[in-house]
Amino acid sequence: MAKVKITVVKKVNNKELYGENPPAAFDEKRIVPECDRFELGQEFICETHNCPPDFCSWAFADIQRDLVHILYGGYYPWMKEKGVAITCCTDGLRPVIFKIERIEG
């Protein structure tokens, strides 16, 4: 049975996205500039389509479609390597970008 590895490849800082002109005001005292749930290079292994321990459930809900597609043998024709996807959570203030890779086992 195949597994997938999820790797954190980028954490986007809201200053990178908006500079000093965000599209809506937000409380900078309550929201850190980038996600504090993940570290760059952090890896998670999934043997099923369920959320791995210690993974942000909100981010998992966003990437689950791509994860299931890759886990069950799918691929995206625009990716040079089959069994790989680049996807992200939909946090509009501090998104995280993930690489999903199928691991044959």
Backbone as JSON Lines, residues from 0, in Angstrom:
{"i":0,"aa":"M","n":[0.85,-1.19,0.0],"ca":[0.0,0.0,0.0],"c":[0.88,1.24,0.0]}
{"i":1,"aa":"A","n":[0.51,2.2,-0.78],"ca":[1.26,3.45,-0.86],"c":[1.01,4.3,0.39]}
{"i":2,"aa":"K","n":[1.94,5.19,0.63],"ca":[1.83,6.21,1.68],"c":[2.11,7.54,1.01]}
{"i":3,"aa":"V","n":[1.85,8.6,1.72],"ca":[2.25,9.92,1.22],"c":[3.06,10.63,2.29]}
{"i":4,"aa":"K","n":[4.01,11.41,1.81],"ca":[4.79,12.26,2.7],"c":[4.37,13.7,2.42]}
{"i":5,"aa":"I","n":[4.06,14.41,3.47],"ca":[3.74,15.84,3.39],"c":[4.93,16.6,3.95]}
{"i":6,"aa":"T","n":[5.47,17.52,3.16],"ca":[6.61,18.32,3.6],"c":[6.24,19.79,3.56]}
{"i":7,"aa":"V","n":[6.55,20.52,4.61],"ca":[6.33,21.97,4.65],"c":[7.45,22.61,3.83]}
{"i":8,"aa":"V","n":[7.08,23.27,2.72],"ca":[8.11,23.86,1.86],"c":[8.19,25.38,1.96]}
{"i":9,"aa":"K","n":[7.13,26.03,2.44],"ca":[7.19,27.5,2.58],"c":[6.1,27.94,3.54]}
{"i":10,"aa":"K","n":[6.48,28.87,4.39],"ca":[5.52,29.56,5.26],"c":[5.53,31.02,4.8]}
{"i":11,"aa":"V","n":[4.39,31.51,4.36],"ca":[4.33,32.87,3.8],"c":[3.97,33.86,4.91]}
{"i":12,"aa":"N","n":[4.81,34.85,5.05],"ca":[4.62,35.92,6.02],"c":[3.64,36.93,5.43]}
{"i":13,"aa":"N","n":[2.72,37.41,6.25],"ca":[1.72,38.34,5.7],"c":[2.34,39.64,5.2]}
{"i":14,"aa":"K","n":[3.51,40.0,5.67],"ca":[4.2,41.18,5.12],"c":[4.68,40.91,3.7]}
{"i":15,"aa":"E","n":[5.07,39.64,3.39],"ca":[5.44,39.26,2.03],"c":[4.24,39.4,1.09]}
{"i":16,"aa":"L","n":[3.09,39.02,1.6],"ca":[1.88,39.06,0.77],"c":[1.39,40.48,0.51]}
{"i":17,"aa":"Y","n":[1.33,41.29,1.57],"ca":[0.64,42.57,1.47],"c":[1.49,43.8,1.72]}
{"i":18,"aa":"G","n":[2.71,43.62,2.17],"ca":[3.5,44.78,2.53],"c":[2.82,45.51,3.68]}
{"i":19,"aa":"E","n":[2.69,46.79,3.54],"ca":[2.04,47.59,4.59],"c":[0.57,47.89,4.24]}
{"i":20,"aa":"N","n":[0.04,47.28,3.17],"ca":[-1.31,47.58,2.72],"c":[-2.17,46.32,2.57]}
{"i":21,"aa":"P","n":[-2.52,45.65,3.68],"ca":[-3.39,44.48,3.56],"c":[-4.77,44.89,3.05]}
{"i":22,"aa":"P","n":[-5.49,43.96,2.41],"ca":[-6.8,44.29,1.86],"c":[-7.87,44.56,2.93]}
{"i":23,"aa":"A","n":[-7.61,44.14,4.16],"ca":[-8.5,44.41,5.28],"c":[-7.66,44.51,6.54]}
{"i":24,"aa":"A","n":[-8.1,45.32,7.46],"ca":[-7.36,45.49,8.71],"c":[-7.5,44.24,9.58]}
{"i":25,"aa":"F","n":[-6.43,43.87,10.27],"ca":[-6.48,42.77,11.22],"c":[-5.61,43.13,12.42]}
{"i":26,"aa":"D","n":[-5.89,42.49,13.53],"ca":[-5.21,42.79,14.78],"c":[-3.85,42.09,14.8]}
{"i":27,"aa":"E","n":[-2.79,42.84,14.57],"ca":[-1.45,42.27,14.51],"c":[-0.97,41.76,15.86]}
{"i":28,"aa":"K","n":[-1.63,42.12,16.93],"ca":[-1.28,41.6,18.26],"c":[-1.82,40.19,18.45]}
{"i":29,"aa":"R","n":[-2.86,39.83,17.73],"ca":[-3.49,38.52,17.88],"c":[-3.07,37.53,16.8]}
{"i":30,"aa":"I","n":[-2.52,38.01,15.7],"ca":[-2.11,37.12,14.6],"c":[-0.63,37.31,14.35]}
{"i":31,"aa":"V","n":[0.13,36.23,14.53],"ca":[1.56,36.29,14.25],"c":[1.76,36.41,12.74]}
{"i":32,"aa":"P","n":[2.87,36.97,12.27],"ca":[3.06,37.22,10.84],"c":[3.07,35.98,9.97]}
{"i":33,"aa":"E","n":[3.49,34.83,10.51],"ca":[3.43,33.58,9.74],"c":[2.96,32.46,10.65]}
{"i":34,"aa":"C","n":[2.47,31.41,10.04],"ca":[1.91,30.28,10.79],"c":[2.9,29.75,11.81]}
{"i":35,"aa":"D","n":[2.41,29.53,13.02],"ca":[3.28,29.0,14.06],"c":[3.0,27.52,14.37]}
{"i":36,"aa":"R","n":[2.19,26.89,13.51],"ca":[1.88,25.46,13.7],"c":[2.9,24.54,13.02]}
{"i":37,"aa":"F","n":[3.64,25.07,12.05],"ca":[4.56,24.25,11.27],"c":[5.96,24.86,11.25]}
{"i":38,"aa":"E","n":[6.95,24.02,10.96],"ca":[8.32,24.46,10.75],"c":[8.73,24.1,9.32]}
{"i":39,"aa":"L","n":[9.57,24.92,8.69],"ca":[10.07,24.59,7.36],"c":[10.77,23.24,7.38]}
{"i":40,"aa":"G","n":[10.49,22.41,6.38],"ca":[11.11,21.1,6.28],"c":[10.43,20.03,7.11]}
{"i":41,"aa":"Q","n":[9.48,20.4,7.93],"ca":[8.77,19.42,8.75],"c":[8.05,18.41,7.84]}
{"i":42,"aa":"E","n":[8.09,17.14,8.23],"ca":[7.5,16.08,7.41],"c":[6.48,15.28,8.2]}
{"i":43,"aa":"F","n":[5.46,14.82,7.49],"ca":[4.42,13.97,8.05],"c":[4.2,12.83,7.08]}
{"i":44,"aa":"I","n":[3.97,11.62,7.59],"ca":[3.69,10.46,6.75],"c":[2.24,10.05,6.99]}
{"i":45,"aa":"C","n":[1.51,9.83,5.89],"ca":[0.12,9.38,5.97],"c":[-0.01,8.04,5.26]}
{"i":46,"aa":"E","n":[-0.62,7.08,5.93],"ca":[-0.9,5.79,5.32],"c":[-2.36,5.7,4.89]}
{"i":47,"aa":"T","n":[-3.16,6.64,5.35],"ca":[-4.57,6.7,4.98],"c":[-4.88,8.14,4.61]}
{"i":48,"aa":"H","n":[-6.14,8.4,4.35],"ca":[-6.54,9.76,4.01],"c":[-6.98,10.55,5.25]}
{"i":49,"aa":"N","n":[-6.56,10.09,6.43],"ca":[-6.88,10.77,7.68],"c":[-5.76,11.73,8.08]}
{"i":50,"aa":"C","n":[-6.13,12.73,8.85],"ca":[-5.19,13.75,9.3],"c":[-4.13,13.13,10.22]}
{"i":51,"aa":"P","n":[-2.84,13.36,9.92],"ca":[-1.79,12.82,10.79],"c":[-1.75,13.54,12.13]}
{"i":52,"aa":"P","n":[-1.24,12.87,13.17],"ca":[-1.13,13.52,14.48],"c":[-0.3,14.8,14.39]}
{"i":53,"aa":"D","n":[-0.7,15.79,15.14],"ca":[-0.01,17.08,15.25],"c":[-0.07,17.93,13.98]}
{"i":54,"aa":"F","n":[-0.89,17.54,13.01],"ca":[-1.06,18.34,11.8],"c":[-2.25,19.26,12.01]}
{"i":55,"aa":"C","n":[-2.17,20.48,11.55],"ca":[-3.27,21.43,11.69],"c":[-4.5,20.92,10.95]}
{"i":56,"aa":"S","n":[-5.6,20.75,11.65],"ca":[-6.81,20.2,11.02],"c":[-7.38,21.13,9.95]}
{"i":57,"aa":"W","n":[-7.21,22.43,10.11],"ca":[-7.68,23.39,9.1],"c":[-6.87,23.25,7.82]}
{"i":58,"aa":"A","n":[-5.56,23.15,7.95],"ca":[-4.7,22.96,6.77],"c":[-4.99,21.62,6.11]}
{"i":59,"aa":"F","n":[-5.2,20.58,6.91],"ca":[-5.48,19.27,6.34],"c":[-6.77,19.29,5.52]}
{"i":60,"aa":"A","n":[-7.78,19.98,6.01],"ca":[-9.03,20.08,5.26],"c":[-8.79,20.72,3.89]}
{"i":61,"aa":"D","n":[-7.85,21.66,3.83],"ca":[-7.54,22.34,2.56],"c":[-6.75,21.46,1.59]}
{"i":62,"aa":"I","n":[-5.86,20.62,2.1],"ca":[-4.98,19.85,1.21],"c":[-5.46,18.41,1.01]}
{"i":63,"aa":"Q","n":[-6.5,17.99,1.7],"ca":[-6.94,16.6,1.66],"c":[-7.29,16.12,0.25]}
{"i":64,"aa":"R","n":[-7.88,16.95,-0.56],"ca":[-8.23,16.57,-1.93],"c":[-6.99,16.14,-2.71]}
{"i":65,"aa":"D","n":[-5.92,16.94,-2.64],"ca":[-4.68,16.59,-3.33],"c":[-4.02,15.36,-2.71]}
{"i":66,"aa":"L","n":[-4.06,15.26,-1.39],"ca":[-3.47,14.13,-0.7],"c":[-4.13,12.82,-1.13]}
{"i":67,"aa":"V","n":[-5.45,12.78,-1.15],"ca":[-6.17,11.58,-1.55],"c":[-5.88,11.24,-3.0]}
{"i":68,"aa":"H","n":[-5.84,12.24,-3.86],"ca":[-5.55,12.02,-5.27],"c":[-4.19,11.35,-5.45]}
{"i":69,"aa":"I","n":[-3.17,11.86,-4.78],"ca":[-1.83,11.31,-4.87],"c":[-1.75,9.95,-4.18]}
{"i":70,"aa":"L","n":[-2.34,9.8,-3.02],"ca":[-2.3,8.55,-2.26],"c":[-2.85,7.38,-3.07]}
{"i":71,"aa":"Y","n":[-3.93,7.62,-3.81],"ca":[-4.58,6.53,-4.54],"c":[-4.15,6.46,-6.01]}
{"i":72,"aa":"G","n":[-2.95,6.93,-6.31],"ca":[-2.36,6.7,-7.62],"c":[-2.53,7.8,-8.64]}
{"i":73,"aa":"G","n":[-3.17,8.88,-8.28],"ca":[-3.35,9.97,-9.23],"c":[-2.08,10.77,-9.42]}
{"i":74,"aa":"Y","n":[-2.1,11.58,-10.45],"ca":[-0.99,12.5,-10.7],"c":[-1.54,13.71,-11.44]}
{"i":75,"aa":"Y","n":[-0.75,14.76,-11.47],"ca":[-1.13,15.97,-12.18],"c":[-0.21,16.11,-13.4]}
{"i":76,"aa":"P","n":[-0.77,16.2,-14.6],"ca":[0.04,16.22,-15.81],"c":[0.98,17.43,-15.91]}
{"i":77,"aa":"W","n":[0.71,18.48,-15.17],"ca":[1.58,19.67,-15.23],"c":[2.79,19.54,-14.31]}
{"i":78,"aa":"M","n":[2.83,18.49,-13.5],"ca":[3.98,18.24,-12.63],"c":[4.93,17.3,-13.37]}
{"i":79,"aa":"K","n":[6.22,17.61,-13.39],"ca":[7.2,16.78,-14.09],"c":[7.35,15.41,-13.46]}
{"i":80,"aa":"E","n":[7.16,15.33,-12.15],"ca":[7.3,14.07,-11.43],"c":[5.92,13.53,-11.07]}
{"i":81,"aa":"K","n":[5.61,12.3,-11.5],"ca":[4.32,11.71,-11.15],"c":[4.27,11.4,-9.66]}
{"i":82,"aa":"G","n":[3.09,11.52,-9.1],"ca":[2.91,11.23,-7.68],"c":[3.34,12.35,-6.77]}
{"i":83,"aa":"V","n":[3.41,13.56,-7.31],"ca":[3.8,14.73,-6.51],"c":[2.78,15.85,-6.73]}
{"i":84,"aa":"A","n":[2.47,16.56,-5.66],"ca":[1.61,17.73,-5.75],"c":[2.17,18.83,-4.87]}
{"i":85,"aa":"I","n":[1.97,20.05,-5.28],"ca":[2.26,21.22,-4.46],"c":[0.9,21.85,-4.15]}
{"i":86,"aa":"T","n":[0.64,22.06,-2.88],"ca":[-0.66,22.54,-2.46],"c":[-0.48,23.43,-1.23]}
{"i":87,"aa":"C","n":[-1.54,24.1,-0.81],"ca":[-1.39,24.97,0.36],"c":[-2.69,25.09,1.13]}
{"i":88,"aa":"C","n":[-2.56,25.56,2.34],"ca":[-3.74,25.88,3.13],"c":[-4.29,27.22,2.63]}
{"i":89,"aa":"T","n":[-5.51,27.5,2.97],"ca":[-6.16,28.7,2.44],"c":[-6.21,29.85,3.44]}
{"i":90,"aa":"D","n":[-5.29,29.85,4.4],"ca":[-5.22,30.96,5.34],"c":[-4.81,32.22,4.56]}
{"i":91,"aa":"G","n":[-5.69,33.17,4.48],"ca":[-5.43,34.37,3.69],"c":[-4.43,35.33,4.3]}
{"i":92,"aa":"L","n":[-4.07,35.12,5.55],"ca":[-3.11,36.01,6.2],"c":[-1.72,35.41,6.34]}
{"i":93,"aa":"R","n":[-1.63,34.09,6.35],"ca":[-0.32,33.43,6.54],"c":[-0.37,31.99,6.04]}
{"i":94,"aa":"P","n":[-0.5,31.81,4.73],"ca":[-0.61,30.45,4.17],"c":[0.68,29.65,4.3]}
{"i":95,"aa":"V","n":[0.51,28.33,4.27],"ca":[1.64,27.4,4.3],"c":[1.55,26.54,3.04]}
{"i":96,"aa":"I","n":[2.68,26.33,2.38],"ca":[2.73,25.55,1.16],"c":[3.37,24.21,1.45]}
{"i":97,"aa":"F","n":[2.74,23.16,0.92],"ca":[3.16,21.79,1.18],"c":[3.5,21.06,-0.12]}
{"i":98,"aa":"K","n":[4.43,20.13,-0.02],"ca":[4.71,19.18,-1.09],"c":[4.17,17.83,-0.64]}
{"i":99,"aa":"I","n":[3.38,17.2,-1.49],"ca":[2.84,15.88,-1.21],"c":[3.48,14.91,-2.18]}
{"i":100,"aa":"E","n":[4.05,13.83,-1.65],"ca":[4.72,12.83,-2.5],"c":[4.2,11.43,-2.16]}
{"i":101,"aa":"R","n":[3.87,10.66,-3.2],"ca":[3.49,9.26,-2.97],"c":[4.76,8.45,-2.71]}
{"i":102,"aa":"I","n":[4.69,7.59,-1.71],"ca":[5.78,6.68,-1.37],"c":[5.25,5.27,-1.58]}
{"i":103,"aa":"E","n":[5.8,4.58,-2.55],"ca":[5.37,3.2,-2.8],"c":[5.99,2.31,-1.73]}
{"i":104,"aa":"G","n":[5.18,1.4,-1.19],"ca":[5.74,0.6,-0.12],"c":[5.27,-0.75,-0.09]}
